[in-house]
């Protein structure tokens, strides 16, 4: 059986046509009936369909007949956005070959090079393919030449496909059968977990690649790293819906229903083995590491338990999400959550809102800072509100990243200015075969997460691409910026900013809040404070009511008395008034920063 199995993945830069190609493969192999066929069939979340991107990897089994022999093709469709590179690393560990997909209208992008490097490290068979060959502006010959140089292969071996029309897909499936090697036999009963699902009724469902042995329904199994036993309630394959089988055998990709409803037992990268004859753990792969942190609070403290349960359920299906409980004097109790990037943060918050009907307050996201105090004590700070602003910090260090940019030469001027604005140190520049530039730079992760990706797309009209890799800690020249609304600090608006940009950031944030905050019955003061000094301030005028509108004529002093009374009332409100900041304001401030 294993000689007729081919496990492969599709890797590419975002929006290069992975999901559309997967749709045509499912259609051509008859895996999905024509009446059930739809666009992005492997993207099951509403968010994936709305944004047109893959967020979670999706395994699927197909059958393909070549030369009268029936082959089993196990495909794992992967995300392309830089935030989800950890998903790609997990998928590649479970396969023997990859289809490297490059858009015929765009060419090789930065993320293409990044995932290609991972595939080469794992010694996978790489099948180069040019997609979107039906596009009017496709540069098929140029892109094939570019790919041939990159991989050191003959141009004639590079296939062209169209996910839209299906052209070339049949030949590609044949090429997968020919080039991707069958699974290698291993001595032990071992399965590597590469993803999770969760069901309220059946508990955790682990998605795994079986490297050796056989797993059957009713078997007593064990998580090797967690050292926890469970009974397999169901085993099966995904085509693409769950399809129960009697067993999963060596080389297959499938799922096991564990019945476990407790978080923290199963983990990505763990090994499933027999409880009676346990095998050693398989070698792991890149574990997801949070790069930004944000505190998440329920709008009502009565919903804290619901928020905790919601995060637990999301954690069961998204192993890259991390969180721990924390409390704030003003915001109450909530959770400090770790994310892989701004897109990941937006998606998690949106899923909490949609799937669990949560109303949330989200603080300004920040990276981790290492603070060395005057007494030599070292502390890691994840929250701007906890960043020392009293001169007790002797040294502040932050994470830096190595950045690779690929851009047409026309946009180099704007990108150079953008890199300067984001404190980048520009390194080597190389001209690629197609005339574009590959630029290396180093920059603080703090600046990379400050909307750099969106601004890069804007200044390059969408033509530049980006990938990055985290490096070690370096000294940072940063300060804490606090925001006072009606003379009361709002921790959710606090942020850590570069000392050289603190005045600009303060002015911009005050302007934004002046625009977004609703008017009150009293004059509203918005102030930006750093180091105990107010460095920016805005005033939002009070709503006015004409208290003399019911009076017609008469002594002017009567009107003056009423207006004086109104003024005293507004002073009282100013002294005692509390501002209820709408949930949308918090989200807009986070998203637009």
C-alpha positions in Angstrom: 0.0 0.0 0.0 2.7 2.5 1.0 4.4 2.2 -2.4 1.3 3.8 -4.0 1.1 6.7 -1.5 2.4 10.1 -2.4 2.5 12.8 0.4 3.0 16.3 -0.9 2.3 20.0 -0.1 1.9 23.2 -2.1 4.1 26.1 -1.0 4.1 29.6 -2.4 3.9 33.3 -1.6 0.4 34.7 -0.6 -2.1 35.0 -3.5 -0.1 32.9 -6.0 -3.0 30.5 -6.5 -2.4 27.6 -4.1 -6.1 27.2 -3.0 -7.4 27.5 -6.6 -4.9 24.8 -7.8 -6.1 22.6 -5.0 -9.7 23.1 -6.1 -8.8 21.9 -9.7 -7.0 18.9 -8.3 -10.0 17.9 -6.2 -12.2 18.4 -9.2 -10.0 16.4 -11.6 -9.5 13.5 -9.2 -13.2 13.2 -8.5 -12.6 13.8 -4.8 -15.6 16.2 -4.6 -18.8 15.8 -6.5 -19.4 18.6 -9.1 -22.6 19.7 -7.3 -20.6 20.3 -4.0 -17.7 22.1 -5.7 -17.1 25.7 -4.8 -14.2 28.1 -4.7 -11.6 27.7 -2.0 -13.2 24.4 -1.0 -10.3 23.7 1.5 -10.7 27.0 3.2 -13.5 26.2 5.7 -13.5 29.4 7.8 -15.7 32.3 6.8 -12.7 34.6 7.4 -10.6 32.7 4.9 -13.3 33.1 2.2 -13.9 36.7 3.0 -10.2 37.6 2.9 -9.3 35.2 0.1 -6.4 33.8 2.0 -5.6 30.4 3.6 -5.2 30.7 7.4 -5.1 27.1 8.5 -3.5 24.3 6.7 -5.9 21.7 5.2 -5.0 18.0 4.6 -7.0 16.1 1.9 -6.8 12.7 0.3 -7.2 12.1 -3.5 -7.0 9.1 -5.8 -5.2 9.3 -9.1 -4.9 6.7 -11.8 -1.6 6.7 -13.8 -0.8 3.9 -16.3 -3.6 1.7 -14.9 -2.3 2.0 -11.3 -4.3 3.7 -8.6 -2.3 6.0 -6.4 -3.3 7.7 -3.1 -2.3 11.4 -3.1 -2.2 13.1 0.3 -2.1 16.9 -0.2 -1.6 19.5 2.5 -2.6 23.0 1.3 -0.6 25.6 3.3 -1.0 29.4 4.1 1.2 31.9 2.2 1.1 34.9 4.6 4.3 35.6 6.5 2.4 35.4 9.8 1.6 31.7 9.2 5.1 30.4 8.2 4.9 28.1 11.2 2.0 26.3 9.6 4.1 25.7 6.5 7.0 24.2 8.6 4.5 21.8 10.2 3.1 20.7 6.9 6.5 20.1 5.3 7.6 17.8 8.1 4.7 15.5 7.2 5.4 15.1 3.5 8.1 13.8 1.0 7.7 16.4 -1.7 6.4 19.9 -2.5 5.0 21.8 -5.4 6.7 25.2 -5.5 4.1 27.5 -7.1 5.2 30.8 -8.6 2.7 33.3 -10.1 3.4 33.9 -13.8 2.5 37.6 -13.4 4.6 38.2 -10.3 7.6 35.9 -10.3 9.6 34.7 -7.3 8.7 36.6 -4.1 10.4 36.9 -0.7 8.1 34.4 1.0 8.8 31.9 -1.9 12.5 32.0 -1.0 11.7 31.6 2.7 9.6 28.4 2.3 11.9 27.0 -0.3 14.7 27.2 2.2 12.7 25.1 4.7 11.9 22.5 2.0 15.6 22.2 1.1 16.6 21.8 4.7 14.2 18.9 5.0 15.6 17.4 1.8 12.2 17.3 0.1 11.6 16.7 -3.6 10.8 20.1 -5.2 8.5 20.3 -8.2 8.7 23.8 -9.7 5.4 25.0 -11.3 4.4 28.4 -12.9 0.7 29.2 -12.1 -1.8 31.6 -13.7 -0.5 30.9 -17.2 -3.9 32.0 -18.6 -3.5 35.6 -17.3 -3.2 38.2 -20.0 -0.1 39.7 -18.4 1.6 36.3 -17.8 5.4 36.2 -18.4 5.7 32.4 -18.6 9.0 32.2 -20.3 10.7 34.8 -18.1 9.4 33.2 -14.9 10.4 29.7 -16.0 13.9 31.0 -16.7 13.9 32.7 -13.2 12.9 29.4 -11.5 15.4 27.4 -13.5 18.2 29.6 -12.3 16.9 29.6 -8.7 16.7 25.7 -8.5 19.5 24.9 -11.0 17.2 22.8 -13.2 16.4 22.7 -16.9 13.6 25.1 -18.0 11.9 22.2 -19.9 11.2 20.4 -16.6 9.1 23.4 -15.2 5.4 22.9 -15.7 2.8 25.6 -16.4 -0.7 25.4 -14.9 -3.9 27.4 -14.6 -6.0 26.9 -11.5 -8.7 28.8 -13.2 -9.1 26.7 -16.3 -7.4 23.5 -15.1 -4.8 23.6 -17.9 -1.7 21.5 -17.0 -3.2 20.1 -13.7 -3.4 16.5 -15.1 0.3 16.6 -16.1 1.2 18.0 -12.7 -0.5 15.1 -10.9 1.4 12.7 -13.1 4.6 14.5 -12.2 3.8 14.2 -8.5 3.4 10.4 -8.9 6.7 10.2 -10.8 8.9 12.4 -8.7 7.7 12.3 -5.1 9.1 9.2 -3.4 6.8 6.8 -1.5 6.9 6.8 2.3 10.0 5.1 3.9 9.4 2.2 6.3 10.1 2.7 10.0 10.4 0.2 12.7 8.1 1.7 15.3 4.4 2.6 15.5 4.7 6.4 15.4 2.5 9.2 14.1 3.6 12.9 14.1 0.9 15.4 15.0 0.9 18.4 12.7 -2.4 20.0 13.5 -5.6 19.9 15.7 -9.3 20.1 15.3 -11.9 20.3 18.2 -15.4 19.1 18.5 -17.7 19.8 21.5 -18.9 16.2 21.4 -15.8 14.2 20.5 -13.0 16.4 22.0 -9.6 16.9 20.4 -9.1 15.5 16.9 -5.4 15.2 16.1 -4.3 15.3 12.5 -1.2 13.2 12.0 1.2 11.6 9.5 1.8 7.9 10.3 5.5 7.2 10.0 5.3 3.5 11.1 2.9 0.8 12.3 -0.9 0.9 12.3 -3.5 2.8 14.3 -7.0 1.3 14.7 -10.2 2.3 16.3 -10.2 1.2 20.0 -6.4 1.1 20.3 -4.8 2.3 23.5 -2.5 5.1 22.4 -0.1 7.5 24.0 1.2 11.1 23.5 4.9 10.5 24.0 6.0 14.0 25.1 2.9 14.7 27.2 3.1 11.1 28.6 -0.7 10.8 28.5 -2.8 7.8 27.4 -6.1 7.8 25.5 -8.3 5.5 23.5 -8.8 6.1 19.7 -12.6 6.6 19.4 -12.3 6.9 15.6 -9.6 6.9 12.9 -10.0 8.0 9.3 -8.8 10.1 6.4 -9.9 13.5 5.1 -11.3 13.7 1.6 -11.8 16.6 2.4 -14.5 15.7 5.0 -13.7 13.2 7.7 -14.1 9.7 6.4 -13.8 6.9 9.1 -11.6 3.9 8.3 -10.8 0.7 10.1 -7.2 1.8 10.5 -4.5 4.2 9.5 -1.4 2.5 8.1 2.2 3.5 7.6 2.7 6.5 5.2 -0.9 7.7 5.5 -2.1 11.1 6.6 -5.4 11.1 8.6 -7.0 11.9 11.9 -7.7 10.3 15.3 -10.5 11.3 17.6 -9.1 11.3 21.1 -12.1 12.2 23.3 -9.9 14.5 25.3 -11.6 17.8 26.2 -8.9 19.1 28.5 -6.4 21.7 27.0 -2.7 21.4 27.4 -2.4 17.6 26.9 -2.0 17.3 23.2 0.6 19.5 21.4 1.8 20.1 17.9 5.0 18.2 17.2 4.2 15.4 19.8 4.3 11.8 18.7 1.4 9.3 18.9 2.4 5.8 19.7 1.0 2.5 21.1 0.5 2.6 24.9 1.4 -1.1 25.2 4.6 -0.9 23.1 5.6 2.8 23.2 8.1 4.1 20.7 10.5 7.1 21.1 9.4 10.6 20.1 10.0 11.6 16.5 12.3 14.6 16.0 10.3 17.9 16.3 10.2 20.9 14.1 9.8 24.7 14.4 7.5 25.4 17.3 5.3 28.6 16.9 6.8 31.4 19.0 4.6 34.5 19.7 6.2 37.7 18.3 3.7 40.3 19.6 1.6 40.5 22.7 -1.7 42.2 23.5 -4.0 42.2 26.6 -7.6 41.2 25.9 -10.3 42.2 28.4 -14.0 41.4 28.3 -16.2 44.5 28.1 -18.1 43.2 31.1 -16.2 41.5 33.9 -19.1 39.1 34.1 -17.9 37.6 30.8 -14.4 36.7 32.1 -15.2 33.0 32.5 -16.8 32.9 28.9 -13.6 34.6 27.5 -11.4 32.0 29.3 -13.5 29.1 27.8 -13.4 30.8 24.4 -9.6 31.1 24.4 -9.3 27.5 25.6 -11.4 26.3 22.6 -9.4 28.4 20.2 -6.1 27.1 21.7 -7.3 23.5 21.0 -7.6 24.3 17.2 -4.8 26.9 17.0 -1.7 25.8 18.8 0.1 29.1 18.0 -2.1 31.1 20.3 -0.8 31.5 23.9 -2.4 33.3 26.8 -2.2 33.8 30.6 -4.5 35.6 33.0 -3.6 39.1 34.2 -5.4 42.0 35.9 -5.3 45.8 35.6 -6.5 48.3 38.2 -8.7 50.1 35.6 -9.5 47.4 33.0 -10.2 44.6 35.5 -9.2 41.0 34.8 -8.3 39.7 31.4 -5.7 37.8 29.5 -2.3 38.6 28.0 -2.2 36.8 24.6 0.7 36.0 22.3 0.3 36.2 18.5 2.4 35.5 15.4 1.8 38.9 13.9 -0.8 41.6 13.3 -2.9 39.5 10.9 -3.0 36.6 13.4 -4.1 39.1 16.1 -6.9 40.4 13.9 -8.1 36.9 13.0 -8.2 35.7 16.7 -10.1 38.8 17.8 -12.5 38.4 14.9 -13.0 34.7 15.7 -13.7 35.5 19.4 -16.3 38.1 18.3 -18.0 35.9 15.6 -17.8 32.4 17.0 -18.2 33.2 20.7 -20.2 36.5 20.6 -17.5 38.3 22.7 -17.3 42.1 23.1 -13.6 42.8 23.9 -11.2 45.6 24.7 -7.8 45.0 23.1 -4.7 46.9 24.2 -2.0 48.2 21.8 0.1 45.2 20.8 3.8 45.1 21.7 6.9 42.9 21.4 8.8 41.6 24.4 11.4 43.8 26.1 14.2 42.8 28.4 14.7 45.3 31.2 17.9 45.4 33.2 17.3 47.4 36.4 19.8 49.5 38.3 20.1 46.7 40.9 21.1 44.2 38.2 17.7 42.4 38.2 16.5 41.4 34.7 12.8 41.3 33.8 10.9 40.6 30.6 8.1 43.1 29.9 5.2 42.2 27.6 2.8 45.0 28.4 3.3 48.7 27.8 1.5 49.5 31.1 4.3 47.6 33.0 7.2 49.3 31.2 9.2 51.3 33.7 8.8 55.1 33.3 10.6 56.2 36.4 14.2 56.0 35.4 14.8 52.6 37.1 15.8 50.9 33.9 19.5 50.7 33.3 19.3 48.9 29.9 16.4 48.0 27.6 16.8 45.3 24.9 14.3 44.3 22.2 14.1 41.6 19.5 15.4 42.4 16.0 14.6 40.7 12.7 16.5 40.0 9.5 14.3 41.2 6.6 14.4 40.2 3.0 12.6 42.5 0.4 12.1 41.9 -3.3 10.9 44.9 -5.3 11.0 46.4 -8.8 13.6 49.1 -9.1 11.0 51.9 -9.7 9.9 51.7 -6.1 13.3 51.7 -4.5 13.1 55.4 -3.5 9.9 55.1 -1.5 11.0 51.8 0.1 14.4 53.4 1.2 12.4 56.2 2.9 10.1 53.6 4.5 13.1 51.6 5.8 14.6 54.8 7.3 11.2 55.7 9.0 11.1 52.2 10.6 14.7 52.4 11.9 16.0 49.7 9.5 19.7 49.1 8.9 20.0 48.4 5.1 22.5 45.6 4.1 23.3 44.0 0.8 21.3 44.6 -2.4 21.3 42.1 -5.3 19.8 42.3 -8.7 17.7 39.3 -9.6 17.6 37.7 -13.2 14.3 39.5 -14.0 15.7 42.9 -13.0 14.1 43.2 -9.6 16.1 44.0 -6.5 16.6 41.7 -3.5 17.3 43.8 -0.5 18.5 42.6 2.9 17.9 44.7 6.1 17.8 44.5 9.8 15.1 46.2 11.9 13.5 46.1 15.4 10.6 43.7 15.5 8.6 46.6 17.1 8.9 48.6 13.9 8.2 45.6 11.7 4.8 45.2 13.5 4.1 48.9 13.3 2.1 48.5 10.0 5.3 48.0 8.0 3.8 45.3 5.8 0.8 47.4 4.8 2.9 50.5 4.2 5.3 48.5 2.0 2.4 47.3 -0.2 1.2 50.9 -0.4 4.5 52.5 -1.4 5.3 49.7 -3.9 1.7 49.5 -5.4 1.6 45.9 -4.2 4.6 44.8 -6.1 7.1 44.4 -3.2 7.2 41.3 -1.1 8.6 40.6 2.4 9.9 37.8 4.6 11.6 38.0 7.9 13.4 35.8 10.4 13.8 36.7 14.1 17.3 37.3 15.5 18.5 38.0 19.0 18.1 40.9 21.4 19.7 44.3 20.9 19.7 47.6 23.0 16.6 49.7 22.4 16.1 53.5 22.8 12.3 53.5 23.6 10.0 55.2 26.1 6.5 54.6 27.4 3.7 56.8 26.0 0.6 57.0 28.2 -2.8 58.5 27.1 -5.1 60.3 29.6 -8.7 60.8 28.7 -10.6 63.2 31.0 -7.4 63.2 33.1 -7.6 59.4 33.7 -5.0 57.0 32.3 -6.3 54.4 29.8 -3.9 51.4 29.9 -5.4 50.0 26.6 -3.9 53.1 24.7 -0.5 52.9 26.3 2.4 52.0 24.0 6.1 51.7 23.8 7.6 53.9 21.1 11.0 54.9 19.8 12.3 58.0 21.6 12.9 59.7 18.2 9.3 59.3 17.2 7.5 59.9 20.6 6.4 63.5 19.8 5.0 62.5 16.3 3.3 59.4 17.8 1.8 61.5 20.6 0.3 64.1 18.2 -1.1 61.4 15.8 -2.7 59.4 18.6 -4.3 62.5 20.2 -5.6 63.6 16.8 -7.0 60.1 16.2 -8.7 59.9 19.6 -10.2 63.4 19.1 -11.8 62.2 15.9 -12.9 58.8 17.2 -14.1 59.5 20.8 -17.8 60.5 21.1 -18.6 64.0 22.4 -19.6 64.3 26.1 -21.8 66.7 28.1 -18.5 68.3 29.3 -15.3 69.4 27.6 -13.1 66.3 27.0 -9.3 66.5 27.5 -7.1 64.1 25.7 -3.4 64.1 26.8 -0.3 62.2 25.8 2.2 61.8 28.6 5.8 60.5 28.8 8.3 60.7 31.6 5.8 62.6 33.7 5.4 65.4 31.0 2.4 66.2 28.9 3.8 66.4 25.3 0.5 66.6 23.3 -3.0 67.6 24.2 -6.4 68.0 22.5 -9.7 69.2 23.7 -13.1 68.0 22.4 -15.8 70.5 22.9 -18.9 69.6 25.0 -22.3 69.0 23.6 -24.3 72.2 24.0 -28.0 72.6 24.9 -29.6 76.0 24.8 -31.1 76.2 28.3 -32.8 79.5 27.5 -34.7 78.3 24.5 -38.1 78.2 26.4 -37.8 81.9 27.3 -39.1 84.7 25.2 -38.1 88.2 26.1 -37.9 89.2 29.7 -34.9 90.4 31.8 -31.5 89.3 30.4 -30.3 88.5 33.9 -32.7 85.5 34.1 -30.9 84.0 31.0 -27.5 84.8 32.5 -28.4 82.9 35.7 -29.5 79.8 33.8 -26.3 79.8 31.7 -24.2 80.2 34.8 -26.0 77.3 36.4 -25.3 75.2 33.3 -21.6 76.1 33.5 -21.4 75.0 37.1 -23.1 71.7 36.2 -20.6 71.0 33.5 -17.7 71.7 35.9 -19.2 69.1 38.3 -19.5 66.6 35.4 -15.9 67.3 34.5 -14.8 66.5 38.0 -16.9 63.4 38.5 -17.6 62.2 34.9 -16.5 58.8 33.7 -15.8 58.2 30.0 -17.3 55.0 28.5 -15.0 54.4 25.5 -16.8 52.3 22.9 -15.3 48.9 21.9 -14.9 50.1 18.2 -12.6 52.9 19.3 -10.1 50.5 20.8 -10.1 48.2 17.8 -9.7 51.2 15.3 -6.8 52.5 17.3 -5.1 49.1 17.3 -5.8 48.5 13.6 -4.7 51.9 12.3 -1.5 52.3 14.4 
